[in-house]
Amino acid sequence: MNDIQIALYIIIGSISLFIGAEGLVRGASSLAIRLGISPLVVGLTVVAFATSSPELVVSIKAAIEGNPGIVVGNVVGSNICNIALILGVAAIISPLSVKTQVIKREIPIMIIVSVILLLILSDDVITRLEGVLLVIGIIVYIILGYKYSIKKKDNKEVIKEFEEIIPKSPYKVLTSLVLIVVGLVLLVFGSNLFVDGAVAIAENFGVSQAVIGLTIVALGTSLPELTTSVVASFKNENDIAIGNAVGSNVFNILSILGISSLIRPIVNTGITMVDLSIMMFFAILILPLSKTKFTLRRWEGALLFCGYIAYIIYLVMY
């Protein structure tokens, strides 16, 4: 595969993943609302899974084809990208502050789940049993999140947070189904091109699959989260931007690595303790956001963004 073909595979794959995820989010959330499911539940489940769908389909394809470096690199790289790049850019656009208790609660959960990933990868293997435990973890996370949110049902900020990401006027059932089907088709099509292009880059340029997973794959699959957070930041819907990044990190570890390892045990090849430590560093760095009235200012967002650029330079050089 020549350089032009690789570039086309990556570009077309990225666009397909982005459009597919958007179609899936809109169609699935709209259908759920039509079926009488509350915006709160839709936000906690349907939208959360749909926005993480590019990472999921890419990781599943990579796992099936025996490319574990891309699987683990995709998750670790996406988690770093979500905090350092996405929240950094969002804060530069509009200073971010945490208001709702849901987000304050999820930040510590994200840190705990990140620690669990470090422990699981201590032997450089994610077994099927560990995958089962991770999948159970995401189920428990959703159930507890739902129960916690129900207790806060009178909290207008919580309700508004979830309603903002749900279509105001649900589509007709047929339209929703078409969006879901088209979204899934584009996700599968895009993942095929994207993974093939990523593997070709690794082979042609002598770069490890792990580095490709941490950079190109992670950034490409994080496009839905990046778009959602940037748009939310422009609208000053700060909790959506933060909640989107934090929730995505939890889903990435529990659901994506869990499901991928069920397909085939994942042997960690190329993801170092440096990469995992940087993921933990950025996860812990936003802990102060859970403090009352804490604001991530523009200059702090710029530092996060610069930190992400510095990490990418490190990966390329070393």
Contacts in CASP RR format, 6 or more apart in sequence:
PFRMAT RR
TARGET T0000
AUTHOR 0000-0000-0000
METHOD contacts of the structure
MODEL  1
MNDIQIALYIIIGSISLFIGAEGLVRGASSLAIRLGISPLVVGLTVVAFA
TSSPELVVSIKAAIEGNPGIVVGNVVGSNICNIALILGVAAIISPLSVKT
QVIKREIPIMIIVSVILLLILSDDVITRLEGVLLVIGIIVYIILGYKYSI
KKKDNKEVIKEFEEIIPKSPYKVLTSLVLIVVGLVLLVFGSNLFVDGAVA
IAENFGVSQAVIGLTIVALGTSLPELTTSVVASFKNENDIAIGNAVGSNV
FNILSILGISSLIRPIVNTGITMVDLSIMMFFAILILPLSKTKFTLRRWE
GALLFCGYIAYIIYLVMY
1 9 0 8 1.000
1 196 0 8 1.000
1 197 0 8 1.000
1 200 0 8 1.000
1 204 0 8 1.000
3 204 0 8 1.000
5 200 0 8 1.000
6 197 0 8 1.000
6 200 0 8 1.000
6 201 0 8 1.000
6 204 0 8 1.000
9 193 0 8 1.000
9 194 0 8 1.000
9 196 0 8 1.000
9 197 0 8 1.000
9 200 0 8 1.000
10 193 0 8 1.000
10 194 0 8 1.000
10 197 0 8 1.000
10 198 0 8 1.000
10 201 0 8 1.000
10 216 0 8 1.000
12 190 0 8 1.000
12 193 0 8 1.000
13 189 0 8 1.000
13 190 0 8 1.000
13 191 0 8 1.000
13 193 0 8 1.000
13 194 0 8 1.000
14 190 0 8 1.000
14 194 0 8 1.000
14 220 0 8 1.000
14 223 0 8 1.000
16 186 0 8 1.000
16 187 0 8 1.000
16 189 0 8 1.000
16 190 0 8 1.000
16 193 0 8 1.000
16 194 0 8 1.000
17 54 0 8 1.000
17 57 0 8 1.000
17 58 0 8 1.000
17 186 0 8 1.000
17 187 0 8 1.000
17 190 0 8 1.000
17 191 0 8 1.000
17 194 0 8 1.000
17 220 0 8 1.000
17 221 0 8 1.000
17 223 0 8 1.000
18 54 0 8 1.000
18 223 0 8 1.000
18 224 0 8 1.000
18 227 0 8 1.000
19 183 0 8 1.000
19 186 0 8 1.000
20 53 0 8 1.000
20 182 0 8 1.000
20 183 0 8 1.000
20 184 0 8 1.000
20 186 0 8 1.000
20 187 0 8 1.000
21 50 0 8 1.000
21 51 0 8 1.000
21 53 0 8 1.000
21 54 0 8 1.000
21 183 0 8 1.000
21 187 0 8 1.000
21 223 0 8 1.000
21 224 0 8 1.000
22 183 0 8 1.000
22 224 0 8 1.000
23 179 0 8 1.000
23 180 0 8 1.000
23 182 0 8 1.000
23 183 0 8 1.000
23 186 0 8 1.000
24 50 0 8 1.000
24 53 0 8 1.000
24 179 0 8 1.000
24 180 0 8 1.000
24 183 0 8 1.000
24 184 0 8 1.000
24 187 0 8 1.000
25 46 0 8 1.000
25 47 0 8 1.000
25 50 0 8 1.000
25 51 0 8 1.000
25 224 0 8 1.000
26 167 0 8 1.000
26 171 0 8 1.000
26 176 0 8 1.000
26 179 0 8 1.000
27 171 0 8 1.000
27 175 0 8 1.000
27 176 0 8 1.000
27 177 0 8 1.000
27 179 0 8 1.000
27 180 0 8 1.000
28 46 0 8 1.000
28 47 0 8 1.000
28 50 0 8 1.000
28 176 0 8 1.000
28 179 0 8 1.000
28 180 0 8 1.000
29 42 0 8 1.000
29 43 0 8 1.000
29 46 0 8 1.000
29 47 0 8 1.000
29 50 0 8 1.000
29 165 0 8 1.000
29 166 0 8 1.000
29 167 0 8 1.000
30 167 0 8 1.000
30 170 0 8 1.000
30 171 0 8 1.000
30 175 0 8 1.000
30 176 0 8 1.000
30 179 0 8 1.000
31 170 0 8 1.000
31 171 0 8 1.000
31 173 0 8 1.000
31 176 0 8 1.000
31 177 0 8 1.000
31 180 0 8 1.000
32 41 0 8 1.000
32 42 0 8 1.000
32 46 0 8 1.000
33 39 0 8 1.000
33 42 0 8 1.000
33 166 0 8 1.000
33 167 0 8 1.000
33 170 0 8 1.000
34 170 0 8 1.000
34 171 0 8 1.000
34 173 0 8 1.000
34 176 0 8 1.000
37 46 0 8 1.000
39 159 0 8 1.000
39 162 0 8 1.000
39 163 0 8 1.000
39 166 0 8 1.000
40 146 0 8 1.000
40 149 0 8 1.000
40 150 0 8 1.000
40 153 0 8 1.000
40 158 0 8 1.000
40 159 0 8 1.000
40 162 0 8 1.000
41 146 0 8 1.000
42 162 0 8 1.000
42 166 0 8 1.000
43 162 0 8 1.000
43 165 0 8 1.000
43 166 0 8 1.000
44 142 0 8 1.000
44 145 0 8 1.000
44 146 0 8 1.000
44 149 0 8 1.000
44 162 0 8 1.000
45 142 0 8 1.000
45 146 0 8 1.000
47 165 0 8 1.000
47 166 0 8 1.000
48 142 0 8 1.000
48 247 0 8 1.000
48 248 0 8 1.000
48 251 0 8 1.000
49 56 0 8 1.000
49 251 0 8 1.000
49 255 0 8 1.000
51 224 0 8 1.000
51 225 0 8 1.000
51 228 0 8 1.000
51 244 0 8 1.000
51 248 0 8 1.000
52 248 0 8 1.000
52 251 0 8 1.000
52 252 0 8 1.000
52 255 0 8 1.000
52 256 0 8 1.000
53 187 0 8 1.000
53 224 0 8 1.000
54 187 0 8 1.000
54 191 0 8 1.000
54 220 0 8 1.000
54 221 0 8 1.000
54 222 0 8 1.000
54 223 0 8 1.000
54 224 0 8 1.000
55 74 0 8 1.000
55 75 0 8 1.000
55 78 0 8 1.000
55 221 0 8 1.000
55 222 0 8 1.000
55 252 0 8 1.000
55 256 0 8 1.000
56 255 0 8 1.000
56 256 0 8 1.000
56 259 0 8 1.000
57 187 0 8 1.000
57 188 0 8 1.000
57 190 0 8 1.000
57 191 0 8 1.000
58 70 0 8 1.000
58 74 0 8 1.000
58 191 0 8 1.000
58 194 0 8 1.000
58 195 0 8 1.000
58 217 0 8 1.000
58 221 0 8 1.000
59 70 0 8 1.000
59 71 0 8 1.000
59 74 0 8 1.000
59 75 0 8 1.000
59 256 0 8 1.000
59 257 0 8 1.000
59 259 0 8 1.000
59 260 0 8 1.000
60 191 0 8 1.000
60 259 0 8 1.000
60 260 0 8 1.000
60 263 0 8 1.000
61 191 0 8 1.000
61 192 0 8 1.000
61 195 0 8 1.000
62 68 0 8 1.000
62 69 0 8 1.000
62 70 0 8 1.000
62 71 0 8 1.000
62 74 0 8 1.000
62 195 0 8 1.000
62 260 0 8 1.000
63 71 0 8 1.000
63 260 0 8 1.000
63 261 0 8 1.000
63 263 0 8 1.000
63 264 0 8 1.000
63 266 0 8 1.000
64 263 0 8 1.000
64 264 0 8 1.000
65 195 0 8 1.000
65 199 0 8 1.000
66 264 0 8 1.000
67 195 0 8 1.000
67 199 0 8 1.000
67 209 0 8 1.000
68 209 0 8 1.000
68 266 0 8 1.000
68 267 0 8 1.000
68 268 0 8 1.000
68 269 0 8 1.000
69 208 0 8 1.000
69 209 0 8 1.000
69 210 0 8 1.000
69 213 0 8 1.000
69 268 0 8 1.000
69 269 0 8 1.000
69 270 0 8 1.000
69 271 0 8 1.000
70 195 0 8 1.000
70 198 0 8 1.000
70 199 0 8 1.000
70 209 0 8 1.000
70 210 0 8 1.000
70 212 0 8 1.000
70 213 0 8 1.000
70 217 0 8 1.000
71 257 0 8 1.000
71 260 0 8 1.000
71 266 0 8 1.000
72 121 0 8 1.000
72 126 0 8 1.000
72 210 0 8 1.000
72 257 0 8 1.000
72 266 0 8 1.000
72 268 0 8 1.000
72 269 0 8 1.000
72 271 0 8 1.000
73 210 0 8 1.000
73 213 0 8 1.000
73 214 0 8 1.000
73 217 0 8 1.000
73 218 0 8 1.000
73 271 0 8 1.000
73 275 0 8 1.000
74 213 0 8 1.000
74 217 0 8 1.000
74 218 0 8 1.000
74 221 0 8 1.000
74 256 0 8 1.000
75 117 0 8 1.000
75 252 0 8 1.000
75 253 0 8 1.000
75 256 0 8 1.000
75 257 0 8 1.000
76 117 0 8 1.000
76 214 0 8 1.000
76 218 0 8 1.000
76 271 0 8 1.000
76 275 0 8 1.000
76 276 0 8 1.000
76 279 0 8 1.000
77 213 0 8 1.000
77 214 0 8 1.000
77 215 0 8 1.000
77 218 0 8 1.000
77 275 0 8 1.000
77 279 0 8 1.000
78 218 0 8 1.000
78 221 0 8 1.000
78 222 0 8 1.000
78 248 0 8 1.000
78 249 0 8 1.000
78 252 0 8 1.000
79 114 0 8 1.000
79 249 0 8 1.000
79 252 0 8 1.000
79 253 0 8 1.000
79 279 0 8 1.000
79 282 0 8 1.000
79 283 0 8 1.000
80 214 0 8 1.000
80 218 0 8 1.000
80 275 0 8 1.000
80 278 0 8 1.000
80 279 0 8 1.000
80 282 0 8 1.000
80 308 0 8 1.000
80 311 0 8 1.000
81 218 0 8 1.000
81 219 0 8 1.000
81 222 0 8 1.000
81 226 0 8 1.000
81 308 0 8 1.000
82 222 0 8 1.000
82 225 0 8 1.000
82 245 0 8 1.000
82 246 0 8 1.000
82 248 0 8 1.000
82 249 0 8 1.000
83 245 0 8 1.000
83 249 0 8 1.000
83 282 0 8 1.000
83 283 0 8 1.000
83 285 0 8 1.000
83 286 0 8 1.000
83 304 0 8 1.000
84 282 0 8 1.000
84 304 0 8 1.000
84 305 0 8 1.000
84 307 0 8 1.000
84 308 0 8 1.000
84 311 0 8 1.000
85 219 0 8 1.000
85 222 0 8 1.000
85 226 0 8 1.000
85 304 0 8 1.000
85 305 0 8 1.000
85 308 0 8 1.000
86 222 0 8 1.000
86 225 0 8 1.000
86 226 0 8 1.000
86 229 0 8 1.000
86 230 0 8 1.000
86 241 0 8 1.000
86 244 0 8 1.000
86 245 0 8 1.000
87 96 0 8 1.000
87 229 0 8 1.000
87 241 0 8 1.000
87 242 0 8 1.000
87 245 0 8 1.000
87 286 0 8 1.000
87 296 0 8 1.000
87 301 0 8 1.000
87 304 0 8 1.000
88 296 0 8 1.000
88 301 0 8 1.000
88 302 0 8 1.000
88 304 0 8 1.000
88 305 0 8 1.000
88 308 0 8 1.000
89 226 0 8 1.000
89 229 0 8 1.000
89 230 0 8 1.000
89 233 0 8 1.000
89 301 0 8 1.000
89 305 0 8 1.000
90 96 0 8 1.000
90 229 0 8 1.000
90 230 0 8 1.000
90 232 0 8 1.000
90 233 0 8 1.000
90 238 0 8 1.000
90 241 0 8 1.000
91 233 0 8 1.000
91 296 0 8 1.000
91 297 0 8 1.000
91 298 0 8 1.000
91 300 0 8 1.000
91 301 0 8 1.000
91 302 0 8 1.000
91 304 0 8 1.000
92 298 0 8 1.000
92 301 0 8 1.000
92 302 0 8 1.000
92 305 0 8 1.000
93 230 0 8 1.000
93 233 0 8 1.000
93 234 0 8 1.000
94 233 0 8 1.000
94 234 0 8 1.000
94 236 0 8 1.000
94 238 0 8 1.000
95 238 0 8 1.000
95 295 0 8 1.000
95 296 0 8 1.000
95 297 0 8 1.000
95 298 0 8 1.000
96 233 0 8 1.000
96 238 0 8 1.000
96 241 0 8 1.000
96 242 0 8 1.000
96 289 0 8 1.000
96 295 0 8 1.000
96 296 0 8 1.000
97 238 0 8 1.000
97 289 0 8 1.000
97 293 0 8 1.000
97 294 0 8 1.000
97 295 0 8 1.000
97 296 0 8 1.000
98 104 0 8 1.000
98 107 0 8 1.000
98 238 0 8 1.000
98 239 0 8 1.000
98 242 0 8 1.000
98 289 0 8 1.000
98 290 0 8 1.000
98 291 0 8 1.000
98 294 0 8 1.000
99 157 0 8 1.000
99 238 0 8 1.000
99 239 0 8 1.000
100 155 0 8 1.000
100 157 0 8 1.000
100 158 0 8 1.000
100 161 0 8 1.000
100 239 0 8 1.000
101 152 0 8 1.000
101 155 0 8 1.000
101 158 0 8 1.000
102 145 0 8 1.000
102 148 0 8 1.000
102 149 0 8 1.000
102 152 0 8 1.000
102 158 0 8 1.000
102 161 0 8 1.000
102 243 0 8 1.000
103 161 0 8 1.000
103 239 0 8 1.000
103 242 0 8 1.000
103 243 0 8 1.000
103 246 0 8 1.000
103 289 0 8 1.000
103 290 0 8 1.000
104 290 0 8 1.000
105 148 0 8 1.000
106 243 0 8 1.000
106 246 0 8 1.000
106 247 0 8 1.000
106 250 0 8 1.000
107 246 0 8 1.000
107 286 0 8 1.000
107 287 0 8 1.000
107 289 0 8 1.000
107 290 0 8 1.000
108 287 0 8 1.000
108 290 0 8 1.000
109 141 0 8 1.000
109 250 0 8 1.000
110 246 0 8 1.000
110 247 0 8 1.000
110 249 0 8 1.000
110 250 0 8 1.000
110 283 0 8 1.000
111 280 0 8 1.000
111 283 0 8 1.000
111 284 0 8 1.000
111 287 0 8 1.000
113 249 0 8 1.000
113 250 0 8 1.000
113 253 0 8 1.000
113 254 0 8 1.000
114 249 0 8 1.000
114 253 0 8 1.000
114 279 0 8 1.000
114 280 0 8 1.000
114 283 0 8 1.000
115 280 0 8 1.000
116 253 0 8 1.000
117 253 0 8 1.000
117 257 0 8 1.000
117 276 0 8 1.000
118 276 0 8 1.000
118 280 0 8 1.000
120 126 0 8 1.000
120 130 0 8 1.000
120 134 0 8 1.000
121 268 0 8 1.000
121 271 0 8 1.000
121 276 0 8 1.000
124 267 0 8 1.000
124 268 0 8 1.000
124 269 0 8 1.000
125 265 0 8 1.000
125 266 0 8 1.000
125 267 0 8 1.000
125 268 0 8 1.000
126 134 0 8 1.000
126 257 0 8 1.000
126 258 0 8 1.000
126 261 0 8 1.000
126 265 0 8 1.000
126 266 0 8 1.000
126 268 0 8 1.000
127 261 0 8 1.000
127 265 0 8 1.000
128 261 0 8 1.000
128 262 0 8 1.000
128 265 0 8 1.000
130 258 0 8 1.000
130 261 0 8 1.000
131 257 0 8 1.000
131 258 0 8 1.000
131 259 0 8 1.000
131 261 0 8 1.000
131 262 0 8 1.000
132 258 0 8 1.000
132 262 0 8 1.000
134 253 0 8 1.000
134 254 0 8 1.000
134 255 0 8 1.000
134 257 0 8 1.000
134 258 0 8 1.000
134 261 0 8 1.000
135 254 0 8 1.000
135 255 0 8 1.000
135 258 0 8 1.000
135 259 0 8 1.000
135 262 0 8 1.000
137 254 0 8 1.000
138 250 0 8 1.000
138 251 0 8 1.000
138 254 0 8 1.000
138 255 0 8 1.000
138 258 0 8 1.000
141 250 0 8 1.000
141 254 0 8 1.000
149 158 0 8 1.000
149 162 0 8 1.000
152 158 0 8 1.000
153 159 0 8 1.000
157 239 0 8 1.000
161 237 0 8 1.000
161 239 0 8 1.000
161 240 0 8 1.000
161 243 0 8 1.000
164 232 0 8 1.000
164 237 0 8 1.000
164 240 0 8 1.000
165 228 0 8 1.000
165 240 0 8 1.000
165 244 0 8 1.000
170 176 0 8 1.000
171 179 0 8 1.000
194 217 0 8 1.000
194 220 0 8 1.000
194 221 0 8 1.000
195 217 0 8 1.000
198 209 0 8 1.000
198 212 0 8 1.000
198 213 0 8 1.000
198 216 0 8 1.000
198 217 0 8 1.000
199 209 0 8 1.000
199 212 0 8 1.000
201 207 0 8 1.000
201 212 0 8 1.000
201 216 0 8 1.000
202 208 0 8 1.000
202 209 0 8 1.000
202 211 0 8 1.000
202 212 0 8 1.000
208 269 0 8 1.000
208 270 0 8 1.000
209 269 0 8 1.000
209 270 0 8 1.000
210 269 0 8 1.000
210 270 0 8 1.000
210 271 0 8 1.000
210 275 0 8 1.000
211 270 0 8 1.000
211 315 0 8 1.000
211 316 0 8 1.000
214 271 0 8 1.000
214 275 0 8 1.000
214 315 0 8 1.000
215 312 0 8 1.000
215 315 0 8 1.000
215 316 0 8 1.000
222 248 0 8 1.000
225 244 0 8 1.000
225 245 0 8 1.000
225 248 0 8 1.000
228 240 0 8 1.000
228 241 0 8 1.000
228 244 0 8 1.000
229 240 0 8 1.000
229 241 0 8 1.000
229 244 0 8 1.000
229 245 0 8 1.000
230 241 0 8 1.000
232 238 0 8 1.000
232 240 0 8 1.000
232 241 0 8 1.000
232 244 0 8 1.000
233 241 0 8 1.000
242 286 0 8 1.000
242 289 0 8 1.000
246 286 0 8 1.000
249 283 0 8 1.000
257 266 0 8 1.000
260 266 0 8 1.000
278 311 0 8 1.000
282 304 0 8 1.000
285 304 0 8 1.000
286 296 0 8 1.000
288 294 0 8 1.000
289 296 0 8 1.000
END
